[in-house]
Amino acid sequence: MTHSVTLNIPDHLYSPLLEKANQTGKKPEDLMIEYLQTMIKNTEDDPVEEFIGAFNSELPDWTENHDAYFGTSLSE
């Protein structure tokens, strides 16, 4: 089953999407579906999700970059 969604995408987002679609030979809507699938998979498989909001952090981008911060900690 499929569903239709109509989006009003601003030029600053649509232009790179169209460029990437042209580079890969895919339709923009197919790339959007791939991006959504990746985003959903990444949020479902996030092992630190249960800790969101559990403590204060002085890192404003922690939610977006926690994997990088953990990687840095592990490498030290």
C-alpha positions in Angstrom: 0.0 0.0 0.0 1.3 3.5 -0.8 0.1 6.9 0.3 0.5 10.3 -1.4 2.0 13.3 0.4 2.2 16.8 -1.0 5.1 18.9 0.3 6.0 22.5 -0.3 9.8 22.3 -0.4 11.7 25.6 -0.3 14.3 26.2 -3.0 17.3 25.9 -0.7 16.2 22.3 0.0 14.8 21.3 -3.4 17.8 22.5 -5.4 20.3 20.1 -3.8 17.7 17.3 -3.9 17.2 17.8 -7.6 21.0 17.9 -8.1 21.5 14.7 -6.2 18.6 13.1 -8.2 20.2 14.1 -11.5 23.6 12.7 -10.3 22.2 9.4 -9.3 19.6 9.0 -12.1 16.8 8.8 -9.6 13.6 10.8 -9.2 13.5 13.3 -6.4 10.6 11.6 -4.8 12.6 8.3 -4.7 15.4 10.0 -2.9 13.0 11.5 -0.4 11.7 8.0 0.4 15.3 6.8 0.8 16.0 9.7 3.2 12.9 9.0 5.2 13.7 5.3 5.4 17.2 6.1 6.7 15.9 8.7 9.2 13.3 6.3 10.6 15.8 3.4 10.8 18.3 5.7 12.6 15.8 6.8 15.2 14.5 3.3 15.8 18.0 1.9 16.3 19.3 4.6 18.6 20.8 2.9 21.7 20.9 6.1 23.7 17.3 7.2 23.1 16.2 6.0 26.5 18.6 8.6 28.0 17.2 11.6 26.2 16.3 14.2 28.8 17.9 12.2 31.6 20.6 14.7 32.3 21.7 18.2 31.5 24.4 18.7 28.9 26.4 21.8 28.0 26.7 20.5 24.4 23.9 22.0 22.4 24.3 19.6 19.5 24.6 16.5 21.6 21.4 15.0 20.2 22.6 15.2 16.7 26.2 14.3 17.3 26.2 11.9 20.2 27.7 9.1 18.1 30.7 11.4 17.3 31.1 12.3 20.9 31.0 8.7 22.0 33.5 7.8 19.3 35.9 10.5 20.5 35.6 9.3 24.1 36.3 5.7 23.1 39.3 6.6 21.0 40.8 8.5 24.0 
